[in-house]
Amino acid sequence: MHTHSLDLTHTAAVLLAHSQGSRLHELTARDCNSALHFAGVHRLADFAMASVVRAGIDRVVVATQHYPATLQRHLDSVWHPTLPDGGLVFRNGPDVAGADGYVGALDTIRANAAGFDGTGVQEIVVVPADQVHAIDLSSMIAEHRRSGLPITVAAMPMPLDDAQTLGGVRLDAEGQVVGYHDPGRAPYPLTEDGARAMACLGVYVLDWSWLKERLRLQALSNFAPDLLALAAASREAGVWIMGSDAEAPYWRKVDSLDAYRRASLDFEARPLPCQRPVAAGAALRLPPAVPGRDRFSGQVQMGDVRLLSPVLNSDDRERWCVLDRSVLMPGARVDPGVRLSRTIVAPGTAVPHGIITGEDPQEDGRWFRVSSEGTILITTAMLAHRGATRTRLFPLFGRSGARPVPST
């Protein structure tokens, strides 16, 4: 499945799946962010796993921590059949690093160092499991070996604002990393284009013997800024640039409600922004969400807006459903008459007739989760709270179907 003839006998991949993803709020209350459903049948971690398998790496350590059970079941079912026996190993933070679990990405590697030594690993590929991309790890590993440097970081030219959010590197004329800036600090503009900077993607290839020596420095807890800044200062870091001038590759970090909604909408468009993760012989049985299949006769797609036509009374506008830049997660349903804008409906949530979002910010914030950029999250618990509160405030009098009367 890989595109380069590389000897990967002594190469192992580490999937960083230990993050909760706190900016995803209720979506990760009982699952890690890497286990989130994405684009129908997939989970976020599938994109990292697909990149590893395409490259031909057959030893994968999945570092988990926050509610790992769902992710482990999924990866065991979908990806374990594509690897040799013992090729997929789960290492949960509290089990290997003590009660507090992993503290930073480098600490994750440090806690699993004995396992790498015991299996003869000479090269480690580190891939976060909360990103959506189709990164060519074969090409990156080949560039790492060609450079002869002990650490190679994946990077991509991005607008200055995006690079400032992610952190980035400064390169010399030979493409070697000579500086690093933390997220939130002003990035180093590219010399040929003052509007862009080289942003770090959080993907690394490292020589294990070199990395193991640096792990002895307990002050180092993360690849960026700790290790990367140290390597840049000693001119030991190289860069692999994702994509080319002729190709704008797709890469998204999905660590917030806004990022999740935007990336999900990208995968509802045609053509797809990047290839879907495919595991040979794996069964992906979960169907994509269908909004009230039995209640709608069809849909019209206009850009990011979906209009769902009712089975009956199609001339009644209140029987139509409007989804504007909104995402229904698996098992979510909406009733006729619902209008959702910039909204995520959580898995298994049934949105009843009359719910409208994206038109009254005060009303949205009263009942639902609203992000700083205006993405609205609806969950079953939120709807239940709304229903109970409104019943107390507006009790029903008389026969069923009577209009609510405000209490005094």
N, C-alpha and C positions, 0 to 999 in steps of 0.2 A: 504493500500500500504506500510505501514511501517513494519519493522521487529521486533520491540520491543514493548511490551505492556507498554507504558509510559502514564502517565496522563499529557497531554499537554494543559490542559484547560487554564492555565495561562502563556503559552509560546507564544511568538511572534517572527517572523523572520524579520530581516532588510536586504534587498538587497541593497548593495552599488553600485548604477548604475549612480553615479553623475560625473564620470570621463570622460574627453574627449578622453584620450588616444593619447596624442600629438605625440608619436613615431609611430603611425599608419598613420600620415600625412594626405594625401588626402582622405583616406578611412573614416576618421572621421571628415571631413570638414563640413558635414551637418547631421551627426548622432553621437550619443554617441557610445563609443566602445562596450558597452554591446549589442547594436542593430546590430552589424555586422553579416552578413550572415556567417554561418559556417557549413561545412560538408553538403552542399546541402540545406535541408529544415529547418535547425535550425538557431537560433540566439545564440550568446554567452551566453546571460542571461538564456537561456533554461536549461543549466546545473545546475546553482544555483537553479532555480525554481524546477527542477526535484528532487534535493536532499531534498529541503524543503518539497515538497509534499510527497515524499517517506517516510519521517520521521513521517508524520501525523500532521505537523504543519498547522493549518488552518487560521492563521492570519499573513499576510505578508505586510510589509510596504516597498515600493520600493522608494528609495531616488534617485531622478533624478535631472539633472541640465543642462547639455549640450545637446541641441536639443533633447528633450525627446519624441517628438510626435511619431516617428516610433516605439520606444520601447514600449510605452504605448499601442499603437494600437495592437501590436503583443501580448503582455502579456494579454491584455483584451480578445483577440480572442482565444488564445491557452490555457491559464492557468486559467482565471477567471471561466470557467465552472467546474473546478475541486475543487473549494473552495466555502464555503458558502457565502451567500449574505453579502457584507461588508468585506469579508476576504482578498480582494486585494485592497490596498490603495496606491495611488501615491502621493508623497509629493515632489514637485519641490522646489529646493533650494531658488530661488529668491522670491517665494511666501510665504515661511515660515521663512526664515532666513534673509530677507532684500535684498537689491539690489545686494550685493556681493555674495549672495548665501552661500552654505556650504563651510566652510574652514576646511578641514580635516574631517576624519571619526567620531571622537568624537563630533565634532561640529554638525554633522548630527544628532546624537542621542540627543544632547542637544536641538537642535531646535525642536525636536519632542517629548520632554519629557512629555508635557501635555497630548498628545494623549495616551501615555503608561499608565500614571496615571489614565486617565479617563476610561480605559478599563480593569483595574485590572491586568495588566501584572506584573508577578513576575520574569520572566526569559526571557532573550533576546538572540537570536541566530543571529550573524552577519556573513553574507556571501557576499564576493565580487562577482559582477556579470560579471567579465571579466576573469573567470577561467574555464578551461575545466577539469572536473573530475566527478566521481560518488561517492562522499564522503558520508559516512554513518553517518548522523547527529544523528540518533537514538542512535547509540553506543556512540557518543561523549557526548550527553546529559546525558546518563546513567552514563558515567564516571565522568562527572561534578558533578552529584548529589552524587555519591559514595564518591568522595574525600572530599566533604563538604567545598571546597574552593570557593571563590566568583567569580573567573575568571578561565576559562580553555581555552587554546590556542591549536589549531590543529597544529601539527608539523610532519615532516617526515625526516628521515635520508637522506642526499644528499651529493654528492661530495663537497669538501670544496669550490670550486669556485662558485658552485650554491648557497650554503648556505651563502657565503659572499655577493652575489648579493641580496639575499632576506632578510637577517637579520636572526638571530637565537637565541636560548636559550641554557643556561647551566643548567643541571639537577643534583640534588643530588641523592644519592643512592635510595631514595624512589620515585624518579620520579617527585619531586617538582621543579618548576622553581626557580633557585637562581641567575640567571644572564641573561642579554640580550645584544646582540650586534647589532648595527645599520647596515643597508646595507652599504657595502663598507669597513667595518672594518673586521679584521681577526676574523673568527668564533672560537667557542670553539669546539675543536675536541672531538668526542666521545671517552671515555676511552678505549672501547674495539676495536676501529677501528680508528686509527689516520688519515685515509684518508677521513673520513666523519664527518659531523656535523649535528646537529638537526636544520633544517630550519623551520621558521615560515611560515604558509600558509595563514595567514590573516583571518582565520575563528575563531570565538570566541563564547563561551557560557558564559553568565554573569548573576549574581543575580542582578535584577533591583534595589533593595533598596541600595545595596552596590555601584553600578555604579552611581546612582543618586547623592549620596553624593560626589563622586569624580568629577562629572560634575560641581560642584560649583567652582572647581579650574580652572579658565579661562585659565591658562597657558597650560592646557592639551588640545591638539587639535587632536591627533591621538592615536590610540590604540598602535601602535609601532612607535617610541620608548616610547612615553610619559607614557601612562597608564601601559603598560606591565613592563617597567623598575621600575615604582613606586611599582607595585604589587610584582615584584620579590624581591625588597629590603625589603619589609615587609613580605615576604614568604606567600603571599596570592594567588599565581598563580599556577595552575596545568597544566598538559599537557595531551593531547590525541594524541597518535601516530597513524597516518594513515597507514594502512597496517600492515604487520607482517614480520618476518624473512622469511617466506615461500612465501610471496606475495609481489611483487613490484608494488604498485598501480600506476595508471596513474594520474598525476596532472600537469597541465601546466597553467602558467599565460600568458595570451595573451595580451601583452601590447606594442608590437612592430611588425614591418613588418616581421622580422625574426621569431619571436615566432608564428605569425599567419601562415606563410607559413609552418613551420615545423609541427605544430599541425594539420593543414589541411591535409598534406601528411600522417600523422599517421592514419587519418580516411579514407584514400583511400586504406589502407592496409587491409589484412585479416590474422588473426582475428582482429576485432576492438580493440583498446587499452583499451576502457572501454565502458560500455553500453551507448547507445544513450538516450537522455532525451525523455521520453514518457509521454504525457498528455492524460489520459483516455478520449476518446470521442472528442478530439480536432482535428481539421482539419489542417494538414500541407500540403498546396496545392502547394507550390513552388517546381518545379522540379529542380533537380541538373543541373548544366551547362553542355551542350552538345556542343562540339566544332564544329560548322558548320554542324549540323546533315545531311543536304541535300548534303553536299559536300564530305563526306567521306563514304566509304563502310564498314569500320571496323577498329579495333585498336588492337595493340599488346602491352601488358604490360610486361615490363622487369624491375623489381624493381621499382624505382621511375621514369622510363622513359616510356612515351607512344608514340608509333608510330602510326599515323593515316593514313590509306591508302586511296588514292583518289578513287572516283567513276570511273573516266576514266584515261587513260594514266598512269597506275600503274607502268610502266617501267621507267617513268620520275621521277627521284629523287626529282626534284624541285616541284613536285605535292604532295609529302608527307609532313606531318606536324610532328614535333618532339617537345614533351613537356618533358623536363628534370627537374625533381624536381620542377615543376611549378604547379600553382593553377589557375584554371579558376573560378571566382566567378559567381553567377547566372546571366544569360543573356549574359555572355561574349562569343565571337565567335572568331575563328581564321580561316584565309584562308589557303588553300593549299600552301605549300612552306614556311610556317612560322617555325622558329626554336627558341624556348624559353628555356632558362636555368635559374634556380633559380628565377623565375619570378611569380609575382601575376598580373593577369589581372582583373582590377576592374569591378564591375557589369555593364552590358550593353555595355561594350567596344568591338568594332569589330577591330581585329588586321589584317591589310591587308597583302597581299602577299609580301614577301621579307623582312619582319621584322625579325631581328636576334638579340637575346640578350644573354649575358653571355659569349661572345667570344672576345669582344673589350670593355674593361672598359671605355675607353675614349669616345667611341661612345655611350655607355649606359648612362653615366653621362651627356652627352650633351643634350639628349632628355627626359630621364626618371628619376624618383626618384630612387636612389641607396642608400641602408642602409649601415651602417658601416661594417656589416658582409656580404654584397654582395647580399642581396635580392633586386630585381628590381621590381618596381611598374609601370604598364602601365595604364593610364587612357585615356578616350576619349579626354580630353582637351590637354593632352601631345601629342597624335597622331596628333591632329589638328594643334598644334603649330609646330610640326616637318614637317607636310605636307606644311604648309604655308611658313615656313622658307626655306625649300628645293626648293620650287617652285620659290622663289625669287632668290636663289643662282644658281639654275640649270634650267633656263627657257627652255621650250620645243619649238623646231623649226620644221617646216615642218608638215607632216601628222601625225595623231594620231598614236602612236606606235613608233615614232622615238626615238632614244636614247637621253637622256639628254646631253646637252653640257654645260660644266662649263662656267659661265660668266667671263668676264675679267674686 
